[in-house]
Amino acid sequence: MRWYYYLHTNGDLIGKNPAVVDSDASYFDSDFVRKVWLITSREKLIRMLVQAKELGARAERIKAIEEKSTVTEKDYECLRRIDAGEDQEKVVAEIFG
């Protein structure tokens, strides 16, 4: 898994293929780009969605990415508990069995 997302100033969360982005070092140099994420794992995807929500990304775009990537409330709960200091293996086993 390797994909870029960026948050546009209009609230849109836009995905970009790394082949396009990596060929241009200044690809995201724009006043319209609020934040850029490189997604290389499911955890990074979920963290990006949390941050994008906090930064005001459009809810319908978040929902579309969640549906496409099958991200559920269980994923968010898992991340919250790990970030709170709980043991990752234990949390994952409890939530996802």
N, C-alpha and C positions, 0 to 999 in steps of 0.2 A: 504494500500500500504506500503510495507516494502521490500526493496531490497538494496543490496550493489553493487556499481560499483567501480572499481579501474582503474587507468591509468597506464598501463605497460610502461616501458622505451622504448618499440618499437613503442609507439603511439597508441596501441590498447586500447580500452575502454571495459572492461570486466565486465559483470554482474555476481553476485554470490548470491545464495540463502542464506538468513539469517540462516537457519537451519544448514548449513555447516559452515558458518563463526562463528556463536555464540558458536559453540561447541569447538572452538580452539582460545584462546585468542591471540595467536601469528600468526594467519592465514596470516596476511598481513605483517609480519616481513620479508621483502625480499629487496634486493638491486634492484630488478626489479619493485617494486611498487613505483610509483612517488607520487600518491595521492589516497586517499580513500574517498568515499562519502557514507553515509547512507541515502537512499531515503525513506522518509516517507510521502511525499505529492507531488502533481504535481508541486508546486512552487519549491520545492527542486530539483526535476528532471530538471526543466528548468534552475535553477541556476547551477546545475552540468554540464549541456551541455554547458553553457556559459563559465564556468571555464575550462572545458576540451578543448574547442576550443582554449582558450587563452594559455593553456599549450601544445598545439600542437597535440592533439588527431587526429587520422586519420579521414579525412572528411567523408569517406564512412561509417565509424562506427557511427559517429554522425548522419548522414542521416538515417541510419537504425533504430537507436533508436527513432529519430524524427518521422519516418513513423509508427513504431510499437506503439508509444505512442500518435500519432496524434498531435504532437507539430508543430505549424505553426509560421509564422512570427508574427501573432497577439499575440501569447504568449510572444514572445521576446519583442515586443513593449510594452505590458502591464507591464512586469517586468522593462523595462527601465524607463517607466514613474513613476512607484511606487518608484523605487530607486531614482528618481530625486526629490521626495517629493510630488508628486501628491496624492490626496486622493484615496485610493485603491478601495473603493466601486464605486466611480465616474468613475474611469478609467475602471474598469471591466464592468460597465454598458455601457459605451461608445463603448468599443471595441467589447464586446460579446453580447450586447443587453440584 
